[in-house]
Amino acid sequence: MAFSTRLASSLWPTLEALRWAAPRQCRGFSTPQGPEPSLDLRGIFPPLATPFSPTREVDYAQLEGNLSRYASIPFRGLVVLGSNGEYPYLAPRERLEVVSCVRRALPRDRLLLAGSGCESTQATIELTVSMAEAGADVALVVTPCYYRGAMTSAALVHHYTEVSDASPIPVVLYSVPANTGLDLPMEAVITLAQHPNIIGIKDSGGDITRMGLMVHKTRQEDFQVLAGSAGFLLASYTIGASGGVCALANVLGAPLCQLDCLCRKGQWQEARDLQHRLIEPNTAVTRRFGVPGLKKAMEWFGYYGGPCRAPLAPLSPAQVEELRNTFSTNGWL
């Protein structure tokens, strides 16, 4: 099902104004003072879901179809091979093919961030180099977590420093404690922000105090903080975050870009009203139902969702109904 007529008509003027806009447009709120970023990450990035065929092979034709639909939405760029891309379930060959496929379809003025984090430093370096060769602009490197008890601040600083020294492309740190059970320590973030090849962090923990402190403590560095979820996007902007990598953007990309622009224009009442309507759908496709819920919701808005790879299981009929009701009661269906 495509966007409702009401939604499309209400967003169309904003989307037309933004569609051909430069990434730096809509700067209505003040940002922390510091050096001009070497690579501007301001804006919305959907962490793409990886489409699979009924036999659970990567479906590149459906991926290209989704990309063509996203082309009219003013995203700053795309993220591939993140948590919502079922990164752990893809073979190394598939990971590189996905990056290559997206790069071919993506205009050069839109950034491509690719997940390249592995458990070992050596494997992360090798994959990061390969991602760059496949066309990624930025490496998104998740915290190694299998030996979580040994992942001290010093160990993580050493890991990211080695990776960033060897990477031919800029690195964005990725802290997602819901999946790793590990928060990248604040002291590690502050230290790593000084590395010339580390340009930011995607923080999915949702602790606004922590994110605000990151912005404050790194304000003199070439370092940007990205909100890792649509549920706290507005709050993140108020404390100086640059943009958002939001799972919900796979489904409601246009409204999230509208929220981004409203915040930058300082239209806080409109931004708050829109943020309120995004909280429950965001929770539904992240913490509540995860990737299976995200892919199911994508189908209602004209995208290909398709199956997940096992052991991720499809939603039950009751879960599908609950998910649909969440979008309906907030005015999206």
C-alpha positions, 0 to 999 in steps of 0.5 A, spaced: 500 500 500 502 506 498 502 513 502 495 515 504 493 521 500 492 525 506 500 524 508 502 525 501 498 531 500 501 534 507 508 533 505 508 534 498 510 542 498 516 540 503 519 534 499 519 539 493 522 544 496 527 539 499 528 534 493 534 538 490 536 542 496 544 542 498 545 538 504 546 544 508 539 547 507 534 548 513 539 551 518 534 554 523 537 552 530 544 553 532 549 548 532 555 547 537 561 551 535 567 548 532 571 546 526 567 545 519 566 538 518 570 535 513 564 530 511 557 533 512 553 528 516 547 532 517 540 529 515 537 523 515 540 516 513 535 510 512 539 503 514 537 499 509 533 492 510 536 487 505 531 484 501 531 476 500 527 472 495 523 467 498 529 462 498 532 467 502 537 469 497 539 476 496 534 479 491 538 485 488 532 486 483 528 488 489 534 492 492 534 496 486 527 497 486 527 500 493 532 504 491 529 507 486 523 509 490 527 512 495 531 516 490 525 522 491 526 522 498 531 527 500 536 523 504 543 525 506 545 518 504 544 511 505 546 506 510 547 499 508 549 492 512 547 495 519 543 491 524 537 492 520 540 490 514 541 483 517 549 484 517 551 478 521 547 473 516 550 475 510 556 472 507 562 476 506 561 476 498 554 478 499 556 484 503 560 487 498 555 485 492 550 489 496 555 495 497 556 495 490 549 494 488 547 500 492 553 505 490 551 504 482 544 506 484 546 512 488 547 519 486 554 521 487 552 527 492 549 522 497 553 518 502 554 511 502 555 508 509 557 501 510 557 497 516 564 493 516 565 492 524 567 485 525 570 481 532 577 482 530 581 488 529 584 485 523 578 482 520 575 489 521 581 492 517 580 487 511 573 488 510 573 496 511 578 496 505 574 492 501 568 496 503 572 502 500 573 498 494 566 497 493 564 504 493 563 506 500 564 513 502 564 512 510 565 505 514 560 504 520 564 500 525 560 497 530 563 495 537 566 488 538 562 485 543 563 477 543 569 478 549 565 483 552 568 483 559 575 484 555 572 490 551 575 496 556 576 503 554 583 502 552 582 495 548 576 499 544 580 505 543 586 501 540 581 497 536 578 503 533 585 507 532 588 501 528 582 500 524 582 508 522 589 508 521 588 503 516 582 505 513 582 509 506 575 512 508 572 516 514 570 512 520 563 513 524 563 509 531 557 505 532 554 504 539 548 499 539 548 496 546 541 493 545 545 488 540 552 488 543 550 489 550 556 494 550 556 502 551 562 505 547 565 508 554 564 516 554 572 516 555 573 512 549 569 516 544 572 523 547 579 520 545 577 517 539 574 523 536 581 526 536 583 521 531 583 525 524 579 519 520 574 518 525 568 523 524 562 521 528 558 516 532 552 513 531 549 512 538 543 508 538 542 507 546 537 513 547 541 516 553 540 524 551 544 526 557 550 521 554 549 524 547 549 531 549 555 530 553 558 527 547 557 533 543 559 538 548 566 534 549 567 533 542 565 540 540 572 542 538 573 536 534 571 534 527 566 529 530 559 529 529 553 525 533 548 521 529 541 519 533 541 512 532 533 511 532 527 516 530 524 515 537 529 520 540 531 524 533 528 531 536 531 530 542 537 529 539 537 535 535 536 539 541 542 537 544 546 538 538 546 532 534 547 532 526 542 527 523 539 521 524 540 513 522 533 511 523 530 504 521 523 507 521 526 511 515 525 505 511 518 506 512 516 513 513 522 516 510 519 523 508 516 524 514 523 523 518 526 528 513 520 533 514 522 532 522 529 534 520 527 540 516 522 543 521 528 542 527 533 546 523 528 551 521 526 552 529 519 550 528 519 546 534 511 546 535 510 542 528 516 538 530 514 536 536 507 534 533 510 530 528 515 527 533 509 524 537 506 521 531 513 517 530 514 514 537 510 508 537 511 506 530 518 507 531 518 502 537 514 497 533 519 496 528 525 496 533 524 494 540 518 491 539 518 487 533 525 488 530 527 487 523 521 482 521 516 488 523 520 493 519 520 489 513 512 487 514 511 495 515 515 497 508 510 493 504 504 497 506 508 503 504 510 501 497 517 498 498 519 490 498 520 487 505 520 480 504 522 475 508 528 475 513 533 470 514 533 464 519 533 464 525 529 471 525 522 468 524 516 472 521 511 475 525 504 472 527 498 474 524 496 477 531 503 481 531 501 483 524 495 486 526 498 489 532 503 492 528 498 495 523 494 498 528 500 502 531 501 505 524 493 506 523 492 510 530 498 514 529 495 516 522 500 513 517 495 508 514 
